[in-house]
Amino acid sequence: MGHIERRLAELNITLPHASNPAANYTNCVEANGFLFVSGKVPLPGAVGAQPPKGKLGREYTTQQGYQLARSAGTDILAVVQLALGSLDRVARVVNSKASSTPLKSSTNIPKSSTAAPISWSKCSATRASTPAPSSALCLCVGISRS
């Protein structure tokens, strides 16, 4: 178990089994020292038993939006761990993007869409950028050679 995995355990964060792609694409691609992770949506069970469908501010509260974003974020971490063998191989978060489908009147979108990068920054000395609020989460990370 690597440093990041131990830190996740200390924070009581359990990674799910990496989900399969939802269509005809791969979970991630490694190229030139980077790992590009495909967009991930919240896992069924993140909020309720069914896969989430709806808008922040109508079907989901800001807190539920945070839980949904965290679910997609932990799935991405599981994909990275599966692809690299250890999250310790992540040298830096290069880019992260989050999108959601809020009502136009919703004002707490950034709060719900920052769950994954905040979770990463609690676990690692690696700098994580905060995604712009814009219903998926995707990530690009630099990989250490060790």
N, C-alpha and C positions, 0 to 999 in steps of 0.2 A: 504494500500500500504506500503510495507516494504522499508527499507533503500536502498537496491539494486535496487528495482523497481523505487524509486524516483531518484536515481543517473542515471539510464538509461534514464529516462525522461529528466533530466537536460542535458544529452549528446545527446538528440534528437534521441535516439535509441528506436525504436518500435519493440517489439517482435511480430513475426507472430503467428498465431495459430499453435500449434505444429502439424507437419505433421504426417501422418500415416506411419507406416512401409511400405517399398516398397515390402516386401515379407512376408513369414510366420514366423515372429519373433515379439518380443515386442520392444517398444521404449526404455524401460529401465527395470532394475531389481534392487530392493533394497535388500541387504543382509549384515548382520553384521555391520550395520552402514555406509555402502557405497552404493552409487547409481551408477550403471554401465549403461551408456547410449550407445545404439547401434550406429553404424556408420550412419552418416547423410551426404547427398550430397546437393549441392546448390539447392535452390528452383527455380522452373521455374520463370522467370522474374528477376532473379538476374542480368543477363546480357543478354538482348534480351528476347523475349517472350517465346521461347522454352526452355525445359530443356537443360542445357549445355552439349555439347559433343565436345571433341577436346583436344588439347594439348596447354599448356602454351608455348608461343614462336611461335606458328603457328596460331591457331584459336583465341587465347586469349593473350592479353598483360599482363604484370605483374600487372598493375593497375586493369584489369578485373579479374585476378586471386585473387587479394586481395578482390574484391567485392564478388566473388564466395565463397571464404573462410569465409568471414564475414556473408554471407547468411547462410551457413551451421552452423556457430557458433551461430547465433541468433536463428536458429531452435533448436539447442541443448539446449540453455538457456530456450526456450519455453517449451521443453520437461521436463527439470528439474523443472521449475516453476509449470507445470501441475502435475507432480508426487509428489512434496513436498509441494505444496500450496504457498510457498514463496521462493524466491532465498536466503532470509536471513538464511534459514536453512542450506545452504552450509557452512560448517566449513572450508573446504580447498579443493583446486583442487589437487587431488592426481596424476592424470595422464591425459595428453591430447595427442592425436596423430593426425597428419594431413598427408594426402597423396595427391599427385597430379600427373598428367601425363605430365611432361614437355618434351620438346625436349632435347636431350643430350647436345646440345650447350647452353641451357638456363642457365643463371647465377644468376637470381634474384628469385629463388625458395623460399628461406627462407622468403623473404619480403612478398610474397603472402600467405604463409602458416601460418603466425603468427597473422593473423587478429583476430581470435576468442580469443586467450589468452590475447592479448593486450586489446581487448575490455573488457574482464572480469577484468583485473587488473586496468583499469580506473574506474571501478564501485565499487570495493571492496577492503578491506584491506587484503583479502585472497590472498596468494601468488599463482601465476599461473606459471607453467613451460612453456617454449617455445617448441613447438613440433619440432621434426626433420623433415626436408623436405623429404618426401618419395613419388581414387579421393574422399576420404571421411574424415570425422572428427569424432572422438569419444572421450569420456570423462569419467573419473571416479572421483567422488567427495566424500569427507567425509561429513557426515551429522551430524549436531548438534542435540542433544536430545530435545532441547527446542522448 
